[in-house]
Amino acid sequence: MKKHIMIMKRSLWMAVALIGLCSQPVVAQHIAVKTNVLSDLGLVPNIGTELVIGEKMSLNVEMMGTVAKPWGLDMEMAMGSLQYRYWISNRTMTQLFVGAGLKAGAYTYNNKTGLYRADVAAAEIVAGYAWPLSKRWNLEVQYGWGLLVRYANDLPAAEGITSEPGMKYDIATTSIGINFVYILK
């Protein structure tokens, strides 16, 4: 799992560098920080940032991962995502948006039936809505759906049963969120 945390740290720095590169030609940019309340309730802390990169476009970067055993489960997880958003309204970070995103991460889950490990990647289509609560605060909901790819190495607990590592593909919900957003600038 330490290898996955190192990968996530590198990914975070690459995302910050990408945001820096994309933000150069923007004159009046908005920057926001956010957290997904649903993830927080699941005891998987997360942090995100959104940067306006055009008149109706923004780039959203989020990182999440376990720091302890959530709800007493023997689980470790780290994931990052990058989303391009197009805002339908006349202002970014307000009202309806659609977009596309990529996610990558890893998890390990151990229970009575076995040990489950996987590296995960997803390509998603997202949609959502943001309600301004005040000048600096927004409440945002989002839903993402797309292709989920897992390189799984499941080890069932029953004797004599072995499972070969392999690729697994699913069309599934890739993200769901209720985000509190604070607009810095």
Phi and psi restraints in degrees (value plus and minus 20) as a CYANA .aco file:
   2 LYS   PHI     -81.8   -41.8
   2 LYS   PSI     -55.5   -15.5
   3 LYS   PHI     -80.6   -40.6
   3 LYS   PSI     -61.9   -21.9
   4 HIS   PHI     -87.9   -47.9
   4 HIS   PSI     -56.0   -16.0
   5 ILE   PHI     -86.4   -46.4
   5 ILE   PSI     -60.3   -20.3
   6 MET   PHI     -82.6   -42.6
   6 MET   PSI     -61.2   -21.2
   7 ILE   PHI     -82.4   -42.4
   7 ILE   PSI     -61.6   -21.6
   8 MET   PHI     -86.5   -46.5
   8 MET   PSI     -58.8   -18.8
   9 LYS   PHI     -83.1   -43.1
   9 LYS   PSI     -63.8   -23.8
  10 ARG   PHI     -82.5   -42.5
  10 ARG   PSI     -61.0   -21.0
  11 SER   PHI     -83.3   -43.3
  11 SER   PSI     -59.0   -19.0
  12 LEU   PHI     -82.7   -42.7
  12 LEU   PSI     -64.8   -24.8
  13 TRP   PHI     -84.8   -44.8
  13 TRP   PSI     -57.7   -17.7
  14 MET   PHI     -85.2   -45.2
  14 MET   PSI     -59.4   -19.4
  15 ALA   PHI     -85.3   -45.3
  15 ALA   PSI     -61.3   -21.3
  16 VAL   PHI     -82.7   -42.7
  16 VAL   PSI     -62.1   -22.1
  17 ALA   PHI     -83.2   -43.2
  17 ALA   PSI     -60.9   -20.9
  18 LEU   PHI     -83.2   -43.2
  18 LEU   PSI     -62.3   -22.3
  19 ILE   PHI     -81.5   -41.5
  19 ILE   PSI     -62.4   -22.4
  20 GLY   PHI     -80.7   -40.7
  20 GLY   PSI     -61.4   -21.4
  21 LEU   PHI     -87.6   -47.6
  21 LEU   PSI     -61.3   -21.3
  22 CYS   PHI     -91.5   -51.5
  22 CYS   PSI     -44.9    -4.9
  23 SER   PHI    -105.7   -65.7
  23 SER   PSI     -29.1    10.9
  24 GLN   PHI     -79.8   -39.8
  24 GLN   PSI     -67.3   -27.3
  25 PRO   PHI     -99.5   -59.5
  25 PRO   PSI     -25.4    14.6
  26 VAL   PHI    -100.6   -60.6
  26 VAL   PSI     109.4   149.4
  27 VAL   PHI    -103.9   -63.9
  27 VAL   PSI     -77.3   -37.3
  28 ALA   PHI    -130.4   -90.4
  28 ALA   PSI      64.5   104.5
  29 GLN   PHI    -112.2   -72.2
  29 GLN   PSI     131.9   171.9
  30 HIS   PHI    -132.9   -92.9
  30 HIS   PSI     120.0   160.0
  31 ILE   PHI    -147.6  -107.6
  31 ILE   PSI     116.5   156.5
  32 ALA   PHI    -154.8  -114.8
  32 ALA   PSI     132.2   172.2
  33 VAL   PHI    -134.7   -94.7
  33 VAL   PSI     130.9   170.9
  34 LYS   PHI    -170.7  -130.7
  34 LYS   PSI     142.0   182.0
  35 THR   PHI    -160.7  -120.7
  35 THR   PSI     122.9   162.9
  36 ASN   PHI    -110.6   -70.6
  36 ASN   PSI      93.1   133.1
  37 VAL   PHI     -84.4   -44.4
  37 VAL   PSI     -56.5   -16.5
  38 LEU   PHI     -82.6   -42.6
  38 LEU   PSI     -61.5   -21.5
  39 SER   PHI     -86.7   -46.7
  39 SER   PSI     -61.1   -21.1
  40 ASP   PHI     -81.7   -41.7
  40 ASP   PSI     -60.7   -20.7
  41 LEU   PHI     -85.0   -45.0
  41 LEU   PSI     -49.4    -9.4
  42 GLY   PHI    -101.6   -61.6
  42 GLY   PSI     -12.3    27.7
  43 LEU   PHI      40.4    80.4
  43 LEU   PSI      15.7    55.7
  44 VAL   PHI    -141.0  -101.0
  44 VAL   PSI      71.8   111.8
  45 PRO   PHI     -79.2   -39.2
  45 PRO   PSI     128.5   168.5
  46 ASN   PHI    -168.7  -128.7
  46 ASN   PSI     138.4   178.4
  47 ILE   PHI    -166.9  -126.9
  47 ILE   PSI     124.5   164.5
  48 GLY   PHI    -161.2  -121.2
  48 GLY   PSI     142.8   182.8
  49 THR   PHI    -159.4  -119.4
  49 THR   PSI     127.0   167.0
  50 GLU   PHI    -149.3  -109.3
  50 GLU   PSI     114.3   154.3
  51 LEU   PHI    -146.7  -106.7
  51 LEU   PSI     106.3   146.3
  52 VAL   PHI     -93.3   -53.3
  52 VAL   PSI     105.4   145.4
  53 ILE   PHI    -135.9   -95.9
  53 ILE   PSI     -18.6    21.4
  54 GLY   PHI    -189.3  -149.3
  54 GLY   PSI    -197.4  -157.4
  55 GLU   PHI     -80.0   -40.0
  55 GLU   PSI     -60.1   -20.1
  56 LYS   PHI    -147.9  -107.9
  56 LYS   PSI       2.0    42.0
  57 MET   PHI    -146.6  -106.6
  57 MET   PSI     126.7   166.7
  58 SER   PHI    -164.5  -124.5
  58 SER   PSI     141.4   181.4
  59 LEU   PHI    -139.4   -99.4
  59 LEU   PSI     105.7   145.7
  60 ASN   PHI    -134.6   -94.6
  60 ASN   PSI     106.6   146.6
  61 VAL   PHI    -142.9  -102.9
  61 VAL   PSI     110.9   150.9
  62 GLU   PHI    -155.2  -115.2
  62 GLU   PSI     126.0   166.0
  63 MET   PHI    -150.2  -110.2
  63 MET   PSI     123.2   163.2
  64 MET   PHI    -169.4  -129.4
  64 MET   PSI     137.7   177.7
  65 GLY   PHI    -199.8  -159.8
  65 GLY   PSI     139.0   179.0
  66 THR   PHI    -101.4   -61.4
  66 THR   PSI     125.9   165.9
  67 VAL   PHI    -137.6   -97.6
  67 VAL   PSI     -34.8     5.2
  68 ALA   PHI    -166.5  -126.5
  68 ALA   PSI    -191.1  -151.1
  69 LYS   PHI    -106.0   -66.0
  69 LYS   PSI      82.4   122.4
  70 PRO   PHI     -85.5   -45.5
  70 PRO   PSI     109.1   149.1
  71 TRP   PHI      34.3    74.3
  71 TRP   PSI       8.4    48.4
  72 GLY   PHI      58.7    98.7
  72 GLY   PSI     -14.5    25.5
  73 LEU   PHI    -101.8   -61.8
  73 LEU   PSI     124.1   164.1
  74 ASP   PHI    -104.1   -64.1
  74 ASP   PSI      64.6   104.6
  75 MET   PHI    -162.6  -122.6
  75 MET   PSI     121.1   161.1
  76 GLU   PHI    -150.4  -110.4
  76 GLU   PSI     120.4   160.4
  77 MET   PHI    -174.0  -134.0
  77 MET   PSI     123.0   163.0
  78 ALA   PHI    -164.0  -124.0
  78 ALA   PSI     114.6   154.6
  79 MET   PHI    -171.7  -131.7
  79 MET   PSI     128.5   168.5
  80 GLY   PHI    -153.6  -113.6
  80 GLY   PSI     133.9   173.9
  81 SER   PHI    -163.2  -123.2
  81 SER   PSI     133.3   173.3
  82 LEU   PHI    -153.2  -113.2
  82 LEU   PSI     104.9   144.9
  83 GLN   PHI    -147.1  -107.1
  83 GLN   PSI     118.7   158.7
  84 TYR   PHI    -119.1   -79.1
  84 TYR   PSI     109.0   149.0
  85 ARG   PHI    -141.5  -101.5
  85 ARG   PSI     118.1   158.1
  86 TYR   PHI    -133.8   -93.8
  86 TYR   PSI     101.8   141.8
  87 TRP   PHI    -112.2   -72.2
  87 TRP   PSI     103.0   143.0
  88 ILE   PHI     -90.2   -50.2
  88 ILE   PSI     -54.0   -14.0
  89 SER   PHI     -92.6   -52.6
  89 SER   PSI     159.1   199.1
  90 ASN   PHI     -98.4   -58.4
  90 ASN   PSI     -28.8    11.2
  91 ARG   PHI    -146.7  -106.7
  91 ARG   PSI     123.4   163.4
  92 THR   PHI     -95.3   -55.3
  92 THR   PSI     135.2   175.2
  93 MET   PHI      43.0    83.0
  93 MET   PSI       3.4    43.4
  94 THR   PHI    -161.6  -121.6
  94 THR   PSI     112.9   152.9
  95 GLN   PHI      50.3    90.3
  95 GLN   PSI    -161.5  -121.5
  96 LEU   PHI    -101.1   -61.1
  96 LEU   PSI     118.2   158.2
  97 PHE   PHI    -157.6  -117.6
  97 PHE   PSI     134.7   174.7
  98 VAL   PHI    -152.5  -112.5
  98 VAL   PSI     138.7   178.7
  99 GLY   PHI    -195.0  -155.0
  99 GLY   PSI    -191.1  -151.1
 100 ALA   PHI    -158.0  -118.0
 100 ALA   PSI     130.3   170.3
 101 GLY   PHI    -169.9  -129.9
 101 GLY   PSI     147.1   187.1
 102 LEU   PHI    -147.7  -107.7
 102 LEU   PSI     123.3   163.3
 103 LYS   PHI    -151.7  -111.7
 103 LYS   PSI     131.3   171.3
 104 ALA   PHI    -171.9  -131.9
 104 ALA   PSI     126.8   166.8
 105 GLY   PHI     159.5   199.5
 105 GLY   PSI    -188.4  -148.4
 106 ALA   PHI    -171.7  -131.7
 106 ALA   PSI     133.3   173.3
 107 TYR   PHI    -165.1  -125.1
 107 TYR   PSI     137.1   177.1
 108 THR   PHI    -156.1  -116.1
 108 THR   PSI     109.0   149.0
 109 TYR   PHI    -156.1  -116.1
 109 TYR   PSI     107.5   147.5
 110 ASN   PHI    -142.4  -102.4
 110 ASN   PSI     105.9   145.9
 111 ASN   PHI    -164.3  -124.3
 111 ASN   PSI    -189.0  -149.0
 112 LYS   PHI     -83.8   -43.8
 112 LYS   PSI     -45.9    -5.9
 113 THR   PHI    -108.0   -68.0
 113 THR   PSI     -32.2     7.8
 114 GLY   PHI     130.9   170.9
 114 GLY   PSI    -193.0  -153.0
 115 LEU   PHI    -130.0   -90.0
 115 LEU   PSI     108.0   148.0
 116 TYR   PHI    -140.9  -100.9
 116 TYR   PSI     102.0   142.0
 117 ARG   PHI    -150.3  -110.3
 117 ARG   PSI     122.6   162.6
 118 ALA   PHI    -180.1  -140.1
 118 ALA   PSI     128.0   168.0
 119 ASP   PHI    -117.7   -77.7
 119 ASP   PSI     114.8   154.8
 120 VAL   PHI    -144.8  -104.8
 120 VAL   PSI     121.6   161.6
 121 ALA   PHI    -161.2  -121.2
 121 ALA   PSI     129.8   169.8
 122 ALA   PHI    -167.1  -127.1
 122 ALA   PSI     125.9   165.9
 123 ALA   PHI    -136.2   -96.2
 123 ALA   PSI     107.8   147.8
 124 GLU   PHI    -154.4  -114.4
 124 GLU   PSI     137.9   177.9
 125 ILE   PHI    -129.5   -89.5
 125 ILE   PSI     110.4   150.4
 126 VAL   PHI    -141.7  -101.7
 126 VAL   PSI     134.2   174.2
 127 ALA   PHI    -166.3  -126.3
 127 ALA   PSI     133.2   173.2
 128 GLY   PHI    -192.0  -152.0
 128 GLY   PSI    -198.3  -158.3
 129 TYR   PHI    -163.7  -123.7
 129 TYR   PSI     119.9   159.9
 130 ALA   PHI    -141.1  -101.1
 130 ALA   PSI     108.5   148.5
 131 TRP   PHI    -126.2   -86.2
 131 TRP   PSI     103.0   143.0
 132 PRO   PHI     -90.6   -50.6
 132 PRO   PSI     106.7   146.7
 133 LEU   PHI    -115.7   -75.7
 133 LEU   PSI     -51.0   -11.0
 134 SER   PHI    -178.4  -138.4
 134 SER   PSI    -189.3  -149.3
 135 LYS   PHI     -81.3   -41.3
 135 LYS   PSI     -55.6   -15.6
 136 ARG   PHI    -131.4   -91.4
 136 ARG   PSI     -33.4     6.6
 137 TRP   PHI    -130.1   -90.1
 137 TRP   PSI     115.9   155.9
 138 ASN   PHI    -146.8  -106.8
 138 ASN   PSI     133.9   173.9
 139 LEU   PHI    -134.5   -94.5
 139 LEU   PSI     107.2   147.2
 140 GLU   PHI    -148.8  -108.8
 140 GLU   PSI     117.3   157.3
 141 VAL   PHI    -136.6   -96.6
 141 VAL   PSI     126.9   166.9
 142 GLN   PHI    -167.8  -127.8
 142 GLN   PSI     133.8   173.8
 143 TYR   PHI    -161.7  -121.7
 143 TYR   PSI     113.3   153.3
 144 GLY   PHI    -146.1  -106.1
 144 GLY   PSI     125.0   165.0
 145 TRP   PHI    -162.3  -122.3
 145 TRP   PSI     118.7   158.7
 146 GLY   PHI     156.3   196.3
 146 GLY   PSI    -178.0  -138.0
 147 LEU   PHI    -110.3   -70.3
 147 LEU   PSI     104.4   144.4
 148 LEU   PHI    -131.0   -91.0
 148 LEU   PSI     104.6   144.6
 149 VAL   PHI    -137.5   -97.5
 149 VAL   PSI     108.0   148.0
 150 ARG   PHI    -145.4  -105.4
 150 ARG   PSI     113.1   153.1
 151 TYR   PHI    -120.2   -80.2
 151 TYR   PSI      78.0   118.0
 152 ALA   PHI    -120.5   -80.5
 152 ALA   PSI     126.0   166.0
 153 ASN   PHI    -152.2  -112.2
 153 ASN   PSI      60.1   100.1
 154 ASP   PHI    -108.5   -68.5
 154 ASP   PSI     113.1   153.1
 155 LEU   PHI    -139.2   -99.2
 155 LEU   PSI      71.4   111.4
 156 PRO   PHI     -80.1   -40.1
 156 PRO   PSI     129.9   169.9
 157 ALA   PHI     -98.3   -58.3
 157 ALA   PSI     -42.6    -2.6
 158 ALA   PHI     -86.3   -46.3
 158 ALA   PSI     119.4   159.4
 159 GLU   PHI     -87.4   -47.4
 159 GLU   PSI     123.6   163.6
 160 GLY   PHI      63.1   103.1
 160 GLY   PSI     -26.3    13.7
 161 ILE   PHI    -122.4   -82.4
 161 ILE   PSI     106.1   146.1
 162 THR   PHI    -143.4  -103.4
 162 THR   PSI     133.8   173.8
 163 SER   PHI    -150.7  -110.7
 163 SER   PSI     106.1   146.1
 164 GLU   PHI    -100.0   -60.0
 164 GLU   PSI     120.4   160.4
 165 PRO   PHI     -81.4   -41.4
 165 PRO   PSI     126.3   166.3
 166 GLY   PHI    -189.6  -149.6
 166 GLY   PSI     147.0   187.0
 167 MET   PHI    -102.4   -62.4
 167 MET   PSI     118.5   158.5
 168 LYS   PHI    -151.2  -111.2
 168 LYS   PSI     116.3   156.3
 169 TYR   PHI    -140.3  -100.3
 169 TYR   PSI     118.1   158.1
 170 ASP   PHI    -162.7  -122.7
 170 ASP   PSI     126.8   166.8
 171 ILE   PHI    -118.5   -78.5
 171 ILE   PSI      97.7   137.7
 172 ALA   PHI    -176.1  -136.1
 172 ALA   PSI     153.1   193.1
 173 THR   PHI     -86.5   -46.5
 173 THR   PSI     106.7   146.7
 174 THR   PHI    -126.1   -86.1
 174 THR   PSI     -41.6    -1.6
 175 SER   PHI    -177.8  -137.8
 175 SER   PSI     125.9   165.9
 176 ILE   PHI    -167.2  -127.2
 176 ILE   PSI     114.8   154.8
 177 GLY   PHI    -177.9  -137.9
 177 GLY   PSI     131.1   171.1
 178 ILE   PHI    -142.7  -102.7
 178 ILE   PSI      88.1   128.1
 179 ASN   PHI    -128.2   -88.2
 179 ASN   PSI     116.9   156.9
 180 PHE   PHI    -115.7   -75.7
 180 PHE   PSI     107.7   147.7
 181 VAL   PHI    -140.1  -100.1
 181 VAL   PSI     110.1   150.1
 182 TYR   PHI    -134.0   -94.0
 182 TYR   PSI      99.8   139.8
 183 ILE   PHI    -108.1   -68.1
 183 ILE   PSI      96.3   136.3
 184 LEU   PHI     -97.2   -57.2
 184 LEU   PSI     -62.2   -22.2
